[in-house]
Amino acid sequence: MSENDHPESPVDLHDVEPHDAPWPDNTAPTGEAAVDSALEPLSGISSLPVAEHSGIYAEIHDSLMASLDDEER
C-alpha cells in the first residue's frame, strides 16, 4: 500500500507510535438491525486493553455468523 491510498488521512502514520494511532470515533449505521446490534461493542473497544480486543472481535464475528444463519432459514 502506498501513502496515496488514503490521501484524506490527516495523520502521517509514519510519525505515530502504535499507542498514539487515531481511533475511529464511531461506526456508521448499516441500516440492518442485526448488524448494527452486533457492531455495538465496537463503540467502547478503544477504552479496553488491547488484550481484550480479540475476544470482542470474536463475539462480533459469532453474532454476525448467527445472523447470517438465521437468514438462511
ZAGUBA-290721 format. One line per field, with one value per residue: residue number from 1; x, y, z of N, C-alpha, C in turn. Coordinates in steps of 0.05 Angstrom, whole numbers. Layout:
% ZAGUBA-290721
num	c(NUM_...)
n.u	c(X_...)
n.v	c(Y_...)
n.w	c(Z_...)
ca.u	c(X_...)
ca.v	c(Y_...)
ca.w	c(Z_...)
c.u	c(X_...)
c.v	c(Y_...)
c.w	c(Z_...)
% end
This chain:
% ZAGUBA-290721
num	c(1_2_3_4_5_6_7_8_9_10_11_12_13_14_15_16_17_18_19_20_21_22_23_24_25_26_27_28_29_30_31_32_33_34_35_36_37_38_39_40_41_42_43_44_45_46_47_48_49_50_51_52_53_54_55_56_57_58_59_60_61_62_63_64_65_66_67_68_69_70_71_72_73)
n.u	c(17_11_28_-9_-56_-94_-108_-140_-129_-112_-68_0_20_70_98_73_67_47_12_-8_-39_-93_-162_-222_-281_-334_-378_-410_-480_-510_-561_-583_-612_-594_-540_-522_-532_-496_-448_-446_-412_-363_-363_-343_-293_-243_-230_-216_-167_-117_-109_-159_-187_-188_-225_-272_-277_-283_-333_-365_-359_-381_-434_-450_-445_-485_-530_-529_-537_-589_-618_-615_-651)
n.v	c(-23_44_112_143_117_131_188_224_221_255_247_232_170_148_176_165_133_65_63_114_120_144_133_108_147_129_79_76_70_12_2_-47_-80_-126_-128_-77_-81_-123_-98_-60_-67_-47_7_19_-3_21_38_-6_-54_-75_-130_-151_-141_-181_-219_-189_-180_-233_-245_-209_-229_-281_-267_-241_-284_-317_-287_-288_-343_-348_-319_-353_-392)
n.w	c(0_-16_5_-19_-22_16_15_43_96_154_186_189_189_193_230_278_339_354_399_398_354_314_333_307_316_317_290_228_219_191_173_177_227_257_244_260_315_328_319_358_406_388_398_448_449_445_496_523_545_498_497_506_460_419_438_437_382_365_388_360_308_315_327_280_244_265_254_198_191_212_173_129_139)
ca.u	c(0_27_17_-30_-81_-112_-100_-157_-119_-98_-46_21_23_98_107_56_72_22_-7_-19_-53_-121_-182_-248_-299_-358_-384_-434_-502_-513_-589_-591_-613_-577_-512_-517_-531_-472_-425_-447_-389_-341_-364_-327_-269_-218_-224_-208_-139_-115_-111_-187_-199_-194_-249_-295_-279_-294_-361_-378_-359_-401_-461_-456_-450_-511_-550_-530_-550_-618_-629_-616_-673)
ca.v	c(0_69_133_156_101_144_216_240_217_279_239_217_147_141_191_159_108_49_71_141_120_153_112_118_156_112_65_85_50_-2_0_-74_-81_-147_-120_-54_-92_-139_-80_-42_-69_-31_35_22_-20_36_42_-32_-63_-89_-159_-158_-136_-205_-231_-173_-185_-260_-243_-196_-249_-302_-255_-237_-310_-327_-271_-300_-370_-343_-310_-375_-410)
ca.w	c(0_-17_21_-35_-20_35_16_61_123_163_203_177_206_196_254_301_353_354_421_393_329_318_335_296_337_317_266_214_219_165_166_184_257_268_240_278_342_331_319_381_424_378_407_472_448_448_524_535_539_472_501_506_434_403_448_427_354_362_395_338_286_321_325_251_232_274_239_171_193_216_148_111_146)
c.u	c(18_13_-6_-56_-102_-105_-116_-147_-103_-73_-25_28_52_109_92_64_46_2_-19_-35_-82_-141_-208_-267_-323_-360_-409_-456_-504_-541_-600_-590_-595_-548_-505_-515_-505_-447_-424_-423_-365_-340_-347_-300_-243_-211_-215_-179_-139_-118_-140_-200_-206_-219_-274_-299_-291_-324_-377_-380_-380_-430_-469_-461_-477_-533_-552_-543_-580_-632_-633_-640_-700)
c.v	c(25_90_147_140_114_174_233_239_242_273_224_194_138_155_185_133_92_57_98_142_129_130_123_125_138_97_75_63_38_-3_-28_-77_-102_-140_-97_-63_-107_-121_-61_-44_-53_-3_39_8_-5_41_16_-38_-79_-119_-168_-155_-161_-219_-216_-179_-213_-260_-231_-215_-270_-291_-250_-263_-322_-313_-282_-327_-367_-335_-333_-394_-400)
c.w	c(0_0_6_-34_-2_37_35_90_132_180_187_195_210_222_279_313_354_376_417_368_333_317_323_319_339_291_253_214_191_155_171_215_269_266_259_307_347_333_342_400_414_389_432_472_453_478_538_529_513_475_501_478_418_412_438_397_349_368_372_314_291_318_296_237_240_259_210_171_196_190_128_116_137)
% end
